[in-house]
Amino acid sequence: MTAYAIHTPGHTPACMTHVVGDAGFVGDTLFMPDGGSARADFPGGDAATLYDSIQKVLSLPDETRLFMCHDYGPNGRDIQWETSVADEKAHNIHVGAGKTKDEFVKFRTERDAQLAMPRLIIPSLQVNMRAGEMPPADEKGDVFFKVPVNKL
């Protein structure tokens, strides 16, 4: 069984897709076909780069099973976590059915400009920037997230 990683930035600069055998674990690069794609307005994110990364995933064999990092159950559908390259190519609402890079970048940029900041972005970034480690403890051993109250 083969295993390898594909650098798939765009949502953030560090995004990766891990391929193990006939399965790809796409992180935040793609969502279920009716969910589309991740936003590209996080620090270091870029819609054009995200489109290019998605094309790397869609160049895998059609039968490759894709496992999602997130699913928001659009329109009240039950949460799902598995799709395929073929389904994404045919049905993904943001990149499927031959949507062009220009179409994607225009859509993603306009949509991202309307989205609110995610509720947990400040603590998430503080952990993500440390590769999953929590911020350092203070002298009493307590760990805190810092929230810039005058910058939000």
Backbone bond lengths (Angstrom), bond angles and torsions (degrees), N, CA, C in turn:
res aa  C-N    CA-C-N  psi(-1)  N-CA   C-N-CA  omega(-1)  CA-C   N-CA-C  phi
1 M - - - 1.449 - - 1.525 107.96 -
2 T 1.324 115.62 134.28 1.449 119.94 178.85 1.519 110.20 -95.31
3 A 1.315 115.09 151.44 1.463 121.96 176.23 1.519 107.73 -144.08
4 Y 1.316 115.14 135.46 1.461 119.48 177.87 1.523 108.83 -158.61
5 A 1.328 115.25 167.33 1.455 121.58 -179.96 1.522 109.69 -118.11
6 I 1.321 115.15 145.96 1.454 122.87 176.64 1.524 107.33 -119.93
7 H 1.323 116.83 126.03 1.461 120.35 176.55 1.521 107.97 -71.98
8 T 1.328 117.57 118.78 1.462 122.35 -176.88 1.533 110.95 -127.84
9 P 1.329 116.55 64.62 1.467 119.64 -179.84 1.525 112.01 -70.62
10 G 1.303 114.96 171.88 1.464 122.29 177.85 1.510 110.46 138.41
11 H 1.333 116.18 -51.00 1.468 120.25 171.90 1.527 107.03 -67.85
12 T 1.306 115.79 -50.58 1.463 124.69 168.90 1.530 106.55 -140.02
13 P 1.326 118.23 166.83 1.468 119.63 -179.73 1.529 113.93 -68.42
14 A 1.311 118.10 -19.10 1.466 120.84 -172.16 1.521 114.32 -99.83
15 C 1.310 119.21 3.31 1.462 120.78 -174.91 1.528 111.92 -63.10
16 M 1.326 114.94 143.02 1.455 122.78 -179.16 1.516 109.37 -135.39
17 T 1.332 114.90 152.04 1.457 122.11 168.94 1.519 106.06 -116.78
18 H 1.305 116.81 128.46 1.465 122.17 -179.54 1.518 108.44 -106.21
19 V 1.327 116.39 125.94 1.458 122.36 -179.31 1.521 108.38 -111.24
20 V 1.318 115.14 123.92 1.461 121.68 179.19 1.525 106.83 -129.31
21 G 1.330 115.79 111.87 1.459 119.40 -176.95 1.509 110.46 60.41
22 D 1.345 116.56 -122.08 1.468 120.58 -178.55 1.527 112.36 -99.66
23 A 1.318 117.16 21.14 1.458 121.19 -176.78 1.521 111.20 -126.09
24 G 1.334 115.56 139.07 1.452 121.81 174.97 1.514 110.11 -118.39
25 F 1.308 116.03 133.74 1.458 122.76 178.19 1.527 105.74 -107.05
26 V 1.346 116.98 105.59 1.451 121.76 -163.49 1.522 115.79 -91.11
27 G 1.313 118.46 -1.04 1.462 119.09 -179.77 1.514 110.70 57.53
28 D 1.323 116.89 -130.93 1.466 121.70 -178.05 1.525 113.05 -99.83
29 T 1.312 118.34 14.50 1.453 120.63 -177.09 1.522 111.67 -72.39
30 L 1.309 117.15 -47.85 1.466 123.42 -178.83 1.518 110.26 -127.72
31 F 1.323 115.25 156.57 1.453 121.86 170.86 1.522 107.77 -116.55
32 M 1.314 117.43 -179.72 1.459 120.96 174.83 1.529 107.99 -54.99
33 P 1.338 118.37 155.61 1.464 119.97 -175.54 1.529 114.73 -52.12
34 D 1.333 117.91 -36.89 1.467 119.00 179.60 1.521 113.02 -83.55
35 G 1.338 116.75 -1.01 1.462 121.86 176.87 1.511 113.14 -103.55
36 G 1.328 117.13 -22.37 1.453 121.14 174.47 1.505 115.48 87.99
37 S 1.315 115.64 -111.95 1.465 121.14 -174.28 1.524 110.17 -145.00
38 A 1.306 114.82 167.06 1.456 121.29 177.76 1.521 110.58 -72.73
39 R 1.299 116.11 155.69 1.454 121.08 174.03 1.522 109.39 -66.55
40 A 1.311 116.53 158.13 1.463 120.48 -176.44 1.527 111.78 -124.28
41 D 1.323 117.05 21.60 1.463 120.42 -176.83 1.524 113.39 -105.32
42 F 1.312 117.75 14.34 1.456 120.17 174.64 1.523 109.08 -76.98
43 P 1.325 118.22 165.15 1.472 120.02 179.85 1.534 111.04 -53.08
44 G 1.329 115.97 123.07 1.459 121.14 -179.87 1.515 113.99 83.04
45 G 1.331 118.22 -1.90 1.458 121.40 179.17 1.519 111.23 -77.50
46 D 1.331 116.14 159.75 1.458 120.44 -178.32 1.524 108.57 -161.98
47 A 1.329 117.01 126.26 1.463 121.03 -176.05 1.524 112.83 -63.64
48 A 1.315 118.36 -40.65 1.473 120.50 179.74 1.525 110.68 -65.38
49 T 1.314 116.57 -40.35 1.469 120.72 177.34 1.515 110.29 -65.77
50 L 1.336 117.40 -39.89 1.458 120.83 178.36 1.528 110.37 -61.81
51 Y 1.314 117.56 -43.42 1.468 120.40 178.00 1.533 110.19 -58.20
52 D 1.334 116.83 -46.96 1.466 120.36 179.54 1.527 111.06 -60.36
53 S 1.324 116.53 -39.84 1.464 120.44 178.83 1.522 111.31 -65.97
54 I 1.319 116.43 -41.52 1.462 120.11 178.17 1.523 109.98 -60.98
55 Q 1.314 116.88 -38.03 1.468 119.87 178.78 1.529 111.41 -64.10
56 K 1.331 117.42 -32.82 1.470 120.26 174.57 1.530 109.92 -61.36
57 V 1.321 116.40 -44.25 1.471 120.55 179.49 1.527 109.94 -65.67
58 L 1.324 116.41 -42.62 1.461 119.93 -177.80 1.523 112.64 -72.69
59 S 1.327 117.90 -9.49 1.468 120.38 175.79 1.528 112.11 -85.02
60 L 1.329 116.63 -6.83 1.465 119.93 174.04 1.529 108.32 -67.04
61 P 1.322 118.52 161.00 1.474 120.11 178.69 1.534 111.49 -55.46
62 D 1.328 115.80 142.55 1.465 121.29 -176.83 1.527 113.54 -52.92
63 E 1.323 117.17 -33.74 1.468 120.07 -176.99 1.530 113.14 -80.25
64 T 1.340 117.47 -2.29 1.463 120.08 178.82 1.519 109.46 -60.98
65 R 1.308 115.58 125.63 1.467 121.55 176.08 1.513 107.95 -78.00
66 L 1.322 117.32 135.41 1.456 122.20 179.85 1.521 109.52 -115.98
67 F 1.327 115.30 129.49 1.455 121.70 179.40 1.522 108.91 -108.76
68 M 1.332 114.82 127.57 1.458 122.15 -174.71 1.517 111.65 -86.83
69 C 1.315 114.91 148.91 1.461 121.11 174.50 1.532 110.10 -82.04
70 H 1.334 115.49 -37.64 1.466 121.48 -179.14 1.519 109.31 -131.83
71 D 1.314 114.97 151.75 1.458 120.96 166.93 1.518 106.59 -148.55
72 Y 1.305 115.82 128.30 1.452 121.03 -176.57 1.525 112.90 -101.77
73 G 1.338 118.02 6.62 1.457 121.21 177.53 1.513 113.36 55.60
74 P 1.348 117.90 58.25 1.468 119.42 -178.61 1.525 112.31 -52.82
75 N 1.323 114.78 143.75 1.469 122.72 177.23 1.523 113.08 56.95
76 G 1.335 116.68 28.06 1.451 121.16 176.20 1.520 115.69 80.44
77 R 1.336 117.15 7.55 1.464 119.95 179.25 1.530 109.63 -66.97
78 D 1.339 116.36 150.93 1.460 120.70 175.71 1.526 109.86 -60.46
79 I 1.318 115.93 148.68 1.464 122.07 179.31 1.533 109.04 -62.90
80 Q 1.319 115.06 136.89 1.466 122.19 177.08 1.524 108.48 -129.11
81 W 1.309 116.29 161.60 1.460 119.37 -178.35 1.520 113.23 -137.72
82 E 1.318 118.36 -4.12 1.462 120.25 -177.66 1.518 111.54 -131.48
83 T 1.316 115.42 136.33 1.457 123.38 173.40 1.531 106.44 -143.36
84 S 1.308 118.15 -160.48 1.465 121.02 178.36 1.519 109.88 -141.35
85 V 1.312 116.03 163.80 1.457 120.33 176.13 1.529 109.58 -57.80
86 A 1.330 117.66 -44.38 1.469 120.92 -179.59 1.527 111.07 -58.84
87 D 1.336 117.83 -44.43 1.466 120.55 179.71 1.523 111.60 -64.78
88 E 1.323 116.54 -40.28 1.466 119.96 178.89 1.525 110.46 -63.82
89 K 1.321 116.95 -44.68 1.469 120.68 179.84 1.525 111.28 -60.21
90 A 1.303 116.30 -41.82 1.467 120.57 -175.45 1.518 113.41 -81.03
91 H 1.334 117.61 -36.39 1.463 119.54 -165.85 1.523 116.73 -124.25
92 N 1.324 119.76 -6.57 1.469 119.09 -177.35 1.530 109.12 -62.33
93 I 1.335 116.23 124.39 1.458 120.87 -173.28 1.527 113.27 -67.40
94 H 1.315 118.91 -17.38 1.462 120.99 179.93 1.523 113.23 -101.27
95 V 1.317 118.22 -32.17 1.476 120.01 -174.29 1.522 113.96 -131.06
96 G 1.309 118.44 -6.49 1.460 120.81 -177.10 1.513 113.05 -77.23
97 A 1.312 114.87 173.16 1.470 123.08 175.71 1.525 112.26 55.79
98 G 1.339 116.18 35.38 1.457 120.65 172.42 1.512 116.65 78.19
99 K 1.334 118.63 19.65 1.462 119.67 178.17 1.535 109.23 -59.62
100 T 1.315 115.33 138.82 1.466 120.45 -176.80 1.521 111.44 -83.41
101 K 1.299 114.94 165.41 1.459 120.90 176.86 1.526 110.33 -61.32
102 D 1.326 117.51 -43.50 1.467 120.10 179.37 1.527 111.62 -61.50
103 E 1.328 117.34 -41.63 1.469 120.90 177.72 1.525 110.70 -62.43
104 F 1.328 116.08 -44.46 1.465 120.65 -179.20 1.529 110.71 -63.94
105 V 1.317 117.47 -48.36 1.467 120.79 -177.12 1.527 110.18 -61.79
106 K 1.317 118.08 -42.71 1.462 121.08 178.35 1.524 110.35 -61.59
107 F 1.331 116.72 -50.23 1.464 120.68 179.91 1.535 111.16 -60.02
108 R 1.329 116.69 -51.76 1.459 121.34 -173.90 1.523 110.61 -63.11
109 T 1.330 117.83 -41.72 1.457 121.84 -179.01 1.529 110.75 -65.63
110 E 1.334 116.64 -44.84 1.470 119.98 178.87 1.515 111.66 -65.71
111 R 1.321 116.22 -42.01 1.471 119.59 -178.89 1.519 111.24 -67.82
112 D 1.333 116.60 -45.12 1.462 119.92 -178.72 1.527 111.94 -60.81
113 A 1.330 116.93 -33.65 1.470 120.99 179.45 1.528 111.81 -65.15
114 Q 1.324 117.86 -20.25 1.463 122.38 -179.48 1.528 112.91 -95.26
115 L 1.326 117.67 -12.21 1.457 120.58 -175.66 1.522 111.38 -81.34
116 A 1.317 115.49 140.64 1.463 120.51 175.09 1.523 109.65 -74.11
117 M 1.312 115.07 160.62 1.452 119.43 174.43 1.534 107.84 -65.10
118 P 1.336 117.94 133.12 1.470 119.26 178.33 1.526 111.43 -57.23
119 R 1.300 115.79 142.04 1.464 122.58 -175.61 1.523 112.89 -55.20
120 L 1.319 117.94 -37.37 1.470 120.97 -175.69 1.524 112.97 -107.46
121 I 1.334 118.36 22.80 1.461 119.90 -176.05 1.533 112.34 -64.23
122 I 1.317 118.91 -40.17 1.474 120.94 -176.65 1.531 110.84 -63.05
123 P 1.333 120.62 -52.68 1.463 118.21 177.62 1.527 112.60 -66.65
124 S 1.327 117.20 -35.19 1.467 119.61 -179.31 1.523 111.06 -61.83
125 L 1.313 116.50 -46.27 1.467 119.47 179.67 1.524 111.56 -61.29
126 Q 1.322 116.74 -37.93 1.458 119.81 -178.41 1.528 112.05 -65.57
127 V 1.314 117.28 -30.44 1.467 120.98 176.49 1.526 110.44 -84.35
128 N 1.335 116.68 -44.06 1.463 120.04 -178.93 1.524 112.15 -61.09
129 M 1.328 117.23 -39.57 1.469 120.20 -179.14 1.524 111.79 -66.22
130 R 1.307 116.68 -16.69 1.469 121.84 178.14 1.532 111.25 -105.66
131 A 1.324 116.45 20.87 1.470 122.22 178.37 1.528 111.83 55.09
132 G 1.324 116.30 41.84 1.456 121.23 175.67 1.517 115.29 93.49
133 E 1.306 116.96 -5.38 1.464 120.48 178.52 1.524 109.90 -83.47
134 M 1.317 116.59 144.05 1.458 120.94 175.69 1.532 108.85 -73.92
135 P 1.339 117.11 159.78 1.469 119.10 175.13 1.531 110.26 -58.72
136 P 1.318 116.50 156.30 1.466 118.91 -178.89 1.529 111.97 -63.94
137 A 1.319 115.23 148.79 1.464 121.51 178.96 1.522 110.25 -74.87
138 D 1.332 115.36 152.35 1.461 119.28 175.20 1.528 109.19 -80.55
139 E 1.319 116.71 -173.66 1.473 120.77 -176.18 1.528 113.36 -62.83
140 K 1.329 118.41 -20.65 1.464 122.35 177.85 1.526 112.35 -93.40
141 G 1.336 116.12 -2.17 1.460 120.04 -179.01 1.517 114.54 90.25
142 D 1.338 117.32 4.85 1.462 121.24 179.57 1.527 109.89 -85.10
143 V 1.325 115.75 142.18 1.461 122.41 179.31 1.526 108.54 -109.53
144 F 1.331 116.01 131.96 1.458 121.46 -177.98 1.520 110.81 -129.65
145 F 1.338 114.67 146.47 1.458 120.48 165.62 1.529 106.19 -92.00
146 K 1.303 116.59 142.07 1.457 121.01 177.63 1.527 107.28 -98.42
147 V 1.337 115.33 132.45 1.458 120.84 -179.38 1.530 107.94 -121.73
148 P 1.334 117.46 117.14 1.466 120.42 179.72 1.532 111.35 -76.57
149 V 1.321 117.19 93.06 1.462 120.92 -173.24 1.519 113.79 -67.43
150 N 1.307 118.49 -18.81 1.466 119.86 -179.41 1.528 112.34 -100.79
151 K 1.328 118.77 10.53 1.459 121.90 -177.32 1.529 113.55 -123.07
152 L 1.305 119.35 -1.36 1.468 120.47 -176.18 1.504 112.56 -90.07
